């Protein structure tokens, strides 16, 4: 059977972009199932998956999950927009961090935008019918991935993400009505700010871990890691020059018990004059004292 050297590369590529591949596949499959439903079933599914105030008050988990995979009428364009943003982001930060940031952007963007609607409805600024608006689509996930790719990605990932962002802004008008606190505009802005904030937290945390690793104990001079008080090398102190305080005579110059030999310390009668002429080291014929 002929070997296929491209298979390991494909497996590694898919594993490196597992989030982007998984999200794209789940989105396409969900929308294919959605298009196969009858119009009444599509309307019922959309109504249940919408992350509006009424659904979030009753059952938040199901709508939050399913709404990111449903985009009625945009089955062709959304897979392209997902590819442009998520794969570059995934390669920049890996699967776990990309998933965390995109989920955070989706959840926080939904919560803030719909929370504003709930407050405004309660205050009488919006009609009660706004509690049941249709709010589905993968756009919060996509704009979060765009932020990752622009901040952390390569130049190619940034270029594709900026192209994606331009399509969403000028073609999809994702910030239209921001001055009036439109649900979609507020949600997209919140999702992007959330993604940027999580990226900043991750960057600071990574920098602190690297700094802690760089400032670890000196393992060369202090194997036990006991700190600066114990980081002295385990070796004998250096010998001091002859004639300076603290110098010890070599062992062969000492008598028994470590005492200096008399012949070396007490000059004979004929050498007294010479010792006096040599300076303070021989003054008075006194021997050198040992430092204890």
C-alpha positions as CSV (number, residue, x, y, z in Angstrom):
1,X,0.0,0.0,0.0
2,X,1.6,3.3,-1.0
3,X,2.4,5.7,1.8
4,X,0.7,9.0,2.0
5,X,3.1,11.5,3.7
6,X,0.4,14.3,3.5
7,X,-1.9,12.5,6.0
8,X,0.2,13.4,9.1
9,X,0.3,17.0,8.0
10,X,-3.4,17.1,7.5
11,X,-4.0,15.6,10.9
12,X,-1.6,18.1,12.6
13,X,-3.3,21.0,10.8
14,X,-6.8,19.9,11.8
15,X,-5.6,19.4,15.4
16,X,-4.0,22.8,15.5
17,X,-7.3,24.4,14.2
18,X,-9.8,22.1,16.0
19,X,-11.9,25.0,17.2
20,X,-12.2,26.6,13.7
21,X,-12.8,23.3,12.0
22,X,-15.3,22.1,14.5
23,X,-17.3,25.4,14.6
24,X,-17.4,25.6,10.8
25,X,-18.6,22.0,10.4
26,X,-21.2,22.4,13.1
27,X,-22.5,25.6,11.6
28,X,-22.8,24.1,8.1
29,X,-24.5,20.9,9.3
30,X,-26.9,22.9,11.5
31,X,-27.9,25.2,8.7
32,X,-28.3,22.3,6.2
33,X,-30.7,20.7,8.7
34,X,-32.4,24.1,9.1
35,X,-32.9,24.5,5.4
36,X,-34.4,21.0,5.1
37,X,-37.2,21.9,7.6
38,X,-40.6,23.3,6.6
39,X,-41.1,27.0,6.9
40,X,-43.2,26.6,10.1
41,X,-40.6,24.4,11.7
42,X,-37.9,26.9,10.7
43,X,-39.9,29.7,12.4
44,X,-40.4,27.6,15.5
45,X,-36.7,26.7,15.7
46,X,-35.7,30.3,15.2
47,X,-38.1,31.5,17.8
48,X,-36.8,29.0,20.4
49,X,-33.1,29.7,19.6
50,X,-33.3,33.5,19.7
51,X,-31.4,35.0,22.6
52,X,-34.1,37.5,23.5
53,X,-35.1,38.6,26.9
54,X,-38.0,36.2,27.1
55,X,-35.9,33.1,26.2
56,X,-32.9,34.1,28.4
57,X,-35.2,34.6,31.3
58,X,-36.7,31.2,30.9
59,X,-33.9,28.9,29.5
60,X,-30.6,30.7,28.7
61,X,-28.3,27.8,27.9
62,X,-30.1,26.3,24.9
63,X,-30.7,29.6,23.0
64,X,-27.1,30.7,23.8
65,X,-25.7,27.6,22.2
66,X,-28.0,27.1,19.3
67,X,-28.2,30.8,18.3
68,X,-24.5,30.7,17.3
69,X,-25.2,28.1,14.6
70,X,-28.3,29.5,12.9
71,X,-28.3,32.2,10.3
72,X,-31.6,32.1,8.3
73,X,-31.0,33.1,4.7
74,X,-27.2,33.4,4.8
75,X,-26.0,29.8,4.4
76,X,-23.5,30.7,1.7
77,X,-21.9,33.8,3.1
78,X,-21.5,32.9,6.7
79,X,-19.2,29.9,6.2
80,X,-16.8,32.2,4.2
81,X,-16.9,34.8,7.0
82,X,-16.2,32.2,9.6
83,X,-13.2,30.8,7.7
84,X,-11.7,34.3,7.2
85,X,-11.7,35.0,10.9
86,X,-11.5,31.8,13.0
87,X,-8.7,29.9,11.3
88,X,-6.2,32.8,11.7
89,X,-7.3,33.4,15.3
90,X,-7.1,29.7,16.1
91,X,-3.5,29.4,14.8
92,X,-2.6,32.5,16.8
93,X,-3.8,31.5,20.2
94,X,-4.5,27.8,20.0
95,X,-7.8,25.9,20.6
96,X,-8.4,26.5,24.3
97,X,-7.8,30.2,24.3
98,X,-9.6,30.9,21.1
99,X,-12.6,28.9,22.3
100,X,-12.6,30.8,25.6
101,X,-12.5,34.2,24.0
102,X,-15.1,33.5,21.4
103,X,-17.5,32.0,23.9
104,X,-16.9,34.9,26.2
105,X,-17.6,37.4,23.4
106,X,-20.8,35.6,22.4
107,X,-22.1,35.3,26.0
108,X,-21.2,38.7,27.2
109,X,-22.3,40.4,24.0
110,X,-25.6,38.7,24.2
111,X,-26.1,39.4,28.0
112,X,-25.2,43.1,27.8
113,X,-27.3,43.9,24.7
114,X,-30.4,42.0,25.9
115,X,-29.9,43.3,29.4
116,X,-30.2,46.8,28.1
117,X,-33.4,45.9,26.3
118,X,-34.8,44.4,29.5
119,X,-34.0,47.6,31.4
120,X,-35.5,49.8,28.7
121,X,-38.6,47.7,28.5
122,X,-39.1,47.9,32.3
123,X,-38.6,51.7,32.1
124,X,-41.2,52.0,29.4
125,X,-38.7,53.2,26.8
126,X,-39.3,50.2,24.6
127,X,-42.5,48.2,23.9
128,X,-43.0,44.9,25.6
129,X,-42.8,43.1,22.2
130,X,-39.1,43.8,22.2
131,X,-38.7,41.0,24.8
132,X,-39.4,38.6,21.9
133,X,-37.2,39.9,19.1
134,X,-35.4,37.5,16.8
135,X,-31.7,37.4,17.8
136,X,-29.7,34.6,16.2
137,X,-26.5,34.3,14.2
138,X,-22.7,33.6,14.6
139,X,-21.7,37.2,14.3
140,X,-20.6,37.7,18.0
141,X,-18.3,34.6,17.6
142,X,-16.9,35.9,14.3
143,X,-16.2,39.5,15.6
144,X,-14.4,38.0,18.6
145,X,-12.3,35.9,16.3
146,X,-11.5,39.0,14.3
147,X,-10.2,40.7,17.3
148,X,-7.9,37.7,18.1
149,X,-6.6,37.6,14.6
150,X,-5.9,41.3,14.4
151,X,-4.1,41.5,17.8
152,X,-2.3,38.2,17.8
153,X,-2.2,36.8,14.3
154,X,0.2,36.9,11.4
155,X,0.1,39.5,8.7
156,X,-2.0,37.2,6.6
157,X,-4.4,36.5,9.4
158,X,-4.8,40.2,10.1
159,X,-5.4,41.0,6.5
160,X,-8.1,38.4,6.2
161,X,-9.7,39.4,9.5
162,X,-9.7,43.1,8.4
163,X,-11.4,42.1,5.1
164,X,-13.9,40.1,7.1
165,X,-14.5,43.1,9.4
166,X,-15.0,45.4,6.4
167,X,-17.6,43.1,4.9
168,X,-19.5,43.0,8.3
169,X,-19.4,46.7,8.8
170,X,-20.2,48.0,5.3
171,X,-22.2,45.0,4.1
172,X,-23.8,43.8,7.2
173,X,-24.1,47.2,9.0
174,X,-23.3,45.5,12.4
175,X,-22.9,48.9,14.1
176,X,-26.0,50.5,12.6
177,X,-28.1,52.1,15.3
178,X,-25.4,52.1,18.0
179,X,-26.3,55.6,19.0
180,X,-29.8,54.4,19.8
181,X,-28.6,51.3,21.7
182,X,-29.7,48.9,19.0
183,X,-29.4,45.3,20.2
184,X,-27.2,44.1,17.3
185,X,-24.8,47.1,17.4
186,X,-24.4,47.0,21.2
187,X,-23.8,43.2,21.1
188,X,-21.1,43.4,18.5
189,X,-19.3,46.2,20.2
190,X,-19.5,44.4,23.6
191,X,-18.3,41.1,22.1
192,X,-15.2,42.9,20.5
193,X,-14.4,44.7,23.8
194,X,-14.8,41.5,25.7
195,X,-12.4,39.6,23.4
196,X,-9.8,42.4,23.7
197,X,-10.1,42.4,27.5
198,X,-9.6,38.6,27.7
199,X,-6.6,38.8,25.4
200,X,-5.1,41.4,27.6
201,X,-5.6,39.3,30.7
202,X,-4.1,36.3,29.0
203,X,-1.1,38.3,27.9
204,X,-0.4,39.7,31.4
205,X,-0.8,36.3,32.9
206,X,1.7,34.7,30.4
207,X,4.2,37.5,31.0
208,X,4.0,37.0,34.8
209,X,4.6,33.3,34.4
210,X,7.6,33.9,32.2
211,X,9.0,36.4,34.7
212,X,8.5,34.0,37.6
213,X,10.4,31.3,35.6
214,X,13.2,33.7,34.8
215,X,13.6,34.8,38.5
216,X,13.7,31.3,40.0
217,X,16.4,30.2,42.5
218,X,20.0,29.9,41.3
219,X,20.3,26.1,40.9
220,X,24.1,26.2,40.2
221,X,25.3,27.8,43.4
222,X,22.4,26.8,45.6
223,X,21.0,23.3,44.8
224,X,18.5,23.5,47.6
225,X,17.1,26.8,46.4
226,X,17.4,28.3,49.9
227,X,17.7,31.9,48.8
228,X,20.4,34.5,48.8
229,X,21.5,33.8,52.4
230,X,22.7,30.3,51.5
231,X,24.1,30.8,48.0
232,X,27.7,30.6,49.0
233,X,29.9,28.0,47.3
234,X,30.7,25.0,49.4
235,X,34.5,25.2,49.3
236,X,37.4,26.2,51.5
237,X,38.2,29.9,51.9
238,X,41.1,31.2,49.8
239,X,44.5,31.5,51.4
240,X,45.6,35.0,52.3
241,X,49.1,36.3,51.4
242,X,51.9,35.8,53.8
243,X,52.1,38.6,56.3
244,X,48.4,39.6,56.3
245,X,46.1,38.9,59.3
246,X,44.3,35.6,59.0
247,X,47.1,33.8,57.2
248,X,47.7,30.3,58.5
249,X,51.0,28.6,58.2
250,X,51.1,25.4,56.0
251,X,50.9,22.1,57.7
252,X,54.5,21.2,57.1
253,X,55.6,24.4,58.9
254,X,53.7,23.4,62.1
255,X,54.7,21.0,64.8
256,X,52.5,18.5,66.5
257,X,49.0,19.7,67.3
258,X,49.3,22.5,64.8
259,X,51.7,24.6,66.7
260,X,54.3,26.5,64.7
261,X,57.8,24.9,64.7
262,X,60.2,26.7,66.9
263,X,62.9,26.9,64.2
264,X,60.6,28.8,61.9
265,X,59.2,31.2,64.5
266,X,62.1,32.0,66.8
267,X,65.3,33.2,65.1
268,X,68.6,32.2,66.4
269,X,70.9,34.6,68.0
270,X,72.8,35.6,64.9
271,X,69.6,36.4,63.0
272,X,68.1,38.9,65.5
273,X,69.7,41.9,63.9
274,X,68.7,40.8,60.4
275,X,65.0,40.4,61.6
276,X,65.0,43.9,63.1
277,X,66.2,45.4,59.9
278,X,63.5,43.7,57.8
279,X,60.6,45.7,59.3
280,X,57.5,45.1,61.4
281,X,57.2,41.4,60.5
282,X,60.3,40.5,62.5
283,X,59.9,43.2,65.2
284,X,60.9,42.0,68.7
285,X,61.3,38.4,67.4
286,X,57.6,37.7,68.0
287,X,55.9,34.9,66.1
288,X,52.7,35.3,64.0
289,X,49.4,34.7,65.7
290,X,46.8,32.5,64.1
291,X,43.3,33.8,63.7
292,X,40.6,31.7,65.3
